[in-house]
Amino acid sequence: MTEITDFDALRAAMAENSGQPEGPARNARAEELLAAAEKLDVPLAVIEALGHQLKVYNYSSEKGKMFVPFARLLRMWDERPEDFDEYEAHSLHWVFEWVSAGMLDQPHVPLASIEKWLGEMEHRYRLAGHSERAVRSAEHSVAAHVGDVARAERAYAAWLAADRDGMADCHACELHGQGWWQAEQGRHAQALELWGPVLEGEYTCAHEPHTALASSLVPLLRLGREEEARSNHLRGFRLVRAMESMRGAYAEHVEFCALTGNEARALELLAERPSYFTDDGHPQSKLDFMSVVAQLMDRLTGLGLGDRQVPGPAGREWTARALAAHAREVALTLAARFDERNGTAHVSERARARMARQPLVERLPLGVRSVRPAPAPPPPPTATAGPATGQPDLPALLAEARRLSDTLRPGAVEAWAAAAAAAGDVRLDPRDRAEMADHEAMSLGPEGTGLFERAAGLYAEAGDPGEALAARARGAYVRALAGDVDDAVAAVTGPYDEVLALYAADGTGIRQTASVVMSRARILTRRAHGVEDDPATLAEAEAAVREVLALVEGRAGEDVRLAARVAEARAMLGELAGLAGDVQRAAELFARGAAAFVAAGLPWFAVEYEARLASLAHHLGDMAEAERALRAALEHGGAQLEAPGRAQLHLQLAEVVGGRGEAGEAARHALEAAHWADEAGESATLGAWARQQLGGFLLRQGRWAEAAEVLESALPDLTAETHGDGAVVQTQWWLGDCLSELGEHRAAAERRLQAAEIARHWPEQHDHATLAHLAGESLGQAGMAAEADQAYARAGGLWRELGNPHGLIRSLRARAWLALGAEDGVGKARGLMADAVRECEAAREAATDEESRQQLVAELGHTHRQFGDLLARSVPEDAQDAEDAEDAPVREVFEEALAQVVLSAEVFATLGDGALHSRTGAELTAGRLEADLGRPADAVARARGVLAAYEGHGGAEAGDGEGEAVRARRAEAEQLLRLLAERPD
């Protein structure tokens, strides 16, 4: 490291080290800096270096090391308090609470020593004239830790009653501690109320709202406030992820996942922090962490996943079952050490209670990708036993299966399979065997052709020739499903002709006949899909469908099967109308078909047609009908709707709802879509789409941290091949916006540059230019001036090629400000701002319509104003006494700045009241420059002119934005007048 030879260099090195990530490297550097400080022979240097070391130890996993520097500081204070400046004296007393809490967290420190230390703290605070608030807070921590509730409640009341002074913990940390106690006592609503100002960002510090967000998770779940819990998890985990010292808060996020059916995400979090399994510098947080690990592993074992490999301590492979035992042993051993020290069983009781916690929510979708671990296969279902024999009640199983199939209820296929399994080698009559084979064939889809033939033979043997023909027709239809449409048409022709003849001779019923006729209609409709431009094929299919209606309509009565034929035929006519290009007619028929299914008591069959109707309505621009149909599809599907379909419907509904500006509801649907896509095993395809949309809707609500977590989760799965490069660019763009709002400017720049690189290859370059410009902003805010200049230059070239003068001018202005911050960059800055003025004037002259010209006039006004500001700021602060007549160079620059600002005001004046605030802002800037140049009369005239300009504009009672702007300008003008009046002549 560079040798430190003076106090200033030491302070600079400590400041640099404070900005490094928490961890052993930062701690080691603090130790090196203390050694360097000791060589300077400056007592205050050693004091500051010890304070720095104490701080970095406290914010790391090596908290136990902070006692040594603190003890040394305290000894130095007792021996030579005059060596401490005011700040270090304050800091020494302020960290007493850190040290007392740190002692509690180390079981090797005797409780008697902690109580003695508490008394020492109280004595020293009293001598120094400080409030006892921090002392009572520390006493509360001791009492709560050992489980002395009565003492803890007394100390809590005294803590709140004592005055806040400079020794009290920060507002954020105090509120967290107070809320923690309320939650510990089961008063969850009171806890959340106390945490409110911290969670909302009113009070913050180095570790808040990080810990409050983590602590709020279980109380929110217990109160049923699941949406808030999800939000706090996404926000909070983002904050603690990179902070080594926050193992306890990290554990609370793992626990939240374990308690909400997100076991896979919990495992991902464990994998991110392998050192947390073994770091011993802070026993209390290790106890918390290992308790949660045991809880999670027990949960996985209970799901039948005890043999699954999981992340654990380095050096061996771990199964969930083995890690559960290990984590429990470590946690209880640590708890026993604390209890031995404390003389109570409180810590062990808390640990056991935590390890035994059961899920509070069966499944809480988070939006980030996390596939639920598949449970072990359940044992095969056992057949219903007879009342006396204990053997499967086969007649009951057959009756239930027949009831379900006759009424088209879900689960009929499974019920027949259960009956078949229960039958075993029992000899059944042909009818029973026929229905078993028929339904097994249905479960196999295109693979069931042979079984349908077997079922047909059994139906014939049972004396039901009509049902035999129906089975053969069903077999023909599955051929069509497999793509063999021509063979299917040929195969259904015989059964069709035969069943009509049989029906005419009263040899079979309408149900069997309708089944064959419907199978033929389905096959012909499927053939029509391949030849939409063949009117004859469409006409043949339509005639076949209408034959179903002619046969059945008006004759269904109470027969659900026949009612379903009518509903399906209506929908099939809609399908054919769509193939013929009559979209409006198709929509009407799908609506009728869906309504008929619902009326028949079969709403789950309406789902497909409501979904199709939604698509057609979207195509027709009827978004209200599209939304209605999608909601109906979700409602009608109910529990029968399979995961892929549910994901699709929610995603489409998110798009529709989001399109009318309801970002909150749209986000909820996108969240559901992501969850069901994961459940369907489509995380990388449909799930990525859903997460991308969810991130966008969260961004629209200003929920930056949540949006960033979701978008980062989506990006690895989004590919140009599957989702299109537009989706990748949009995701990177949104993520860059989120990171920018979160102050993560370097990361925002990386995302924006990655997106720009993809957009660079697109034919239309506007997105490329915008992203390059945004990257310039982020790079500038990250302090990377050279890289920012390159990005702005790239954007400027693109804006020029696109004929966008506004973008070009703004990129030039941005580069000018960057140049001003560089060493010897004033000349370049002036040149760039002058270029911006010239480009603006040229574009204004070339404008072909009045609206464009007016916009460019406003741009010119802003450019002159910024030019003036830039010139004024180019003068070093220590050289800005422009009233010194001998300081000619400074006066010259200020005169140039004034000229630019006056030009700005004049340009804005040509735009009338529409640019009033911009003009008066320039006037006041000009007035301040005139005052600095020793021309107070001119400055007074400017200020009074501004006040006159606002006569009749927005009184004091105005509450809108316009009124606020008027009041702000008046206040600036009056302040300038007061300053001028106070100046000596």
Salt bridges, closest charged atoms under 4 A:
GLU22 OE2 - HIS207 NE2 3.29
GLU31 OE2 - LYS65 NZ 3.89
GLU32 OE1 - ARG29 NH1 3.34
GLU38 OE2 - ARG72 NH1 2.77
GLU48 OE2 - ARG11 NH2 2.69
GLU62 OE2 - LYS65 NZ 3.30
ASP78 OD2 - ARG124 NH2 2.81
GLU82 OE2 - ARG80 NH1 3.51
ASP83 OD2 - ARG80 NE 2.88
ASP105 OD2 - HIS282 NE2 2.83
GLU115 OE2 - ARG151 NH1 2.79
GLU120 OE2 - ARG124 NE 2.63
GLU122 OE2 - ARG126 NH2 3.18
GLU122 OE2 - ARG136 NH1 3.60
GLU132 OE1 - ARG136 NH1 2.95
GLU139 OE1 - ARG136 NE 2.79
GLU139 OE2 - ARG151 NE 3.11
GLU153 OE2 - ARG187 NH2 3.26
GLU174 OE2 - ARG133 NE 2.87
GLU174 OE1 - ARG164 NH1 2.72
GLU184 OE2 - ARG350 NE 2.57
GLU208 OE2 - HIS176 ND1 3.73
GLU227 OE1 - ARG230 NH1 2.23
GLU227 OE2 - ARG703 NH2 2.96
GLU228 OE2 - ARG225 NE 2.83
GLU255 OE1 - ARG354 NH2 2.93
GLU255 OE2 - ARG357 NH1 2.61
GLU263 OE2 - ARG299 NE 2.92
GLU272 OE1 - ARG241 NE 3.37
ASP280 OD1 - LYS286 NZ 2.64
ASP288 OD1 - ARG354 NH1 3.80
ASP298 OD2 - ARG328 NH2 2.19
ASP307 OD1 - ARG321 NH1 2.64
GLU362 OE2 - ARG372 NH2 3.00
GLU400 OE2 - ARG403 NH2 2.84
ASP406 OD1 - ARG511 NH1 3.68
ASP432 OD1 - ARG402 NH2 2.77
GLU435 OE2 - ARG402 NH2 2.77
GLU435 OE2 - ARG431 NE 3.40
ASP438 OD2 - ARG474 NH2 2.58
GLU461 OE2 - ARG433 NH2 3.91
ASP464 OD2 - ARG431 NH1 2.65
GLU467 OE2 - ARG474 NH2 3.20
GLU498 OE2 - ARG472 NH1 3.75
GLU540 OE1 - ARG527 NH2 2.57
GLU542 OE2 - ARG546 NE 2.99
GLU547 OE1 - ARG520 NH1 3.62
GLU553 OE2 - ARG570 NH2 2.28
ASP559 OD2 - ARG511 NH2 3.32
GLU568 OE2 - ARG522 NE 2.84
GLU575 OE2 - HIS529 NE2 2.35
GLU575 OE1 - ARG612 NH1 3.18
GLU588 OE1 - ARG585 NH1 3.83
GLU608 OE2 - ARG612 NH2 2.76
GLU610 OE1 - ARG628 NH2 3.05
GLU610 OE2 - HIS636 NE2 3.94
GLU625 OE2 - ARG628 NH2 3.07
GLU627 OE2 - ARG631 NH2 2.89
GLU627 OE2 - ARG660 NH2 2.67
GLU655 OE2 - HIS618 NE2 3.80
GLU662 OE2 - ARG660 NH1 3.87
GLU665 OE2 - ARG631 NH2 2.48
GLU665 OE1 - ARG660 NH2 3.89
GLU665 OE2 - HIS669 NE2 3.30
ASP678 OD1 - ARG691 NH2 2.95
GLU679 OE2 - ARG363 NH2 3.48
GLU706 OE1 - ARG703 NH2 2.73
GLU709 OE2 - ARG238 NH1 2.88
GLU709 OE2 - ARG241 NH1 3.14
GLU709 OE1 - ARG265 NH2 3.82
GLU712 OE1 - ARG238 NH1 2.84
ASP717 OD1 - ARG369 NH1 2.67
ASP737 OD1 - ARG752 NH2 2.80
GLU744 OE1 - ARG238 NH2 3.55
GLU757 OE2 - ARG760 NH2 2.67
GLU757 OE1 - ARG794 NH2 3.85
ASP789 OD1 - ARG815 NE 2.83
ASP789 OD2 - LYS828 NZ 3.64
ASP835 OD1 - ARG838 NH2 2.15
GLU839 OE2 - ARG800 NH2 2.94
GLU845 OE2 - ARG844 NH2 3.43
GLU850 OE2 - ARG853 NH2 3.21
GLU859 OE1 - HIS806 ND1 2.69
GLU859 OE1 - ARG810 NH2 2.85
GLU859 OE2 - ARG813 NH1 3.04
ASP869 OD2 - ARG865 NE 3.50
GLU883 OE2 - ARG983 NH1 3.39
GLU895 OE2 - ARG935 NH1 2.96
GLU896 OE2 - ARG830 NH2 2.90
GLU923 OE2 - ARG919 NH1 3.83
GLU923 OE1 - ARG942 NH1 2.78
GLU930 OE1 - ARG942 NE 3.24
ASP932 OD1 - ARG983 NH2 3.58
ASP938 OD2 - ARG935 NE 3.68
GLU962 OE2 - HIS917 NE2 3.09
GLU964 OE2 - ARG967 NH2 2.57
GLU972 OE2 - ARG969 NH1 2.95
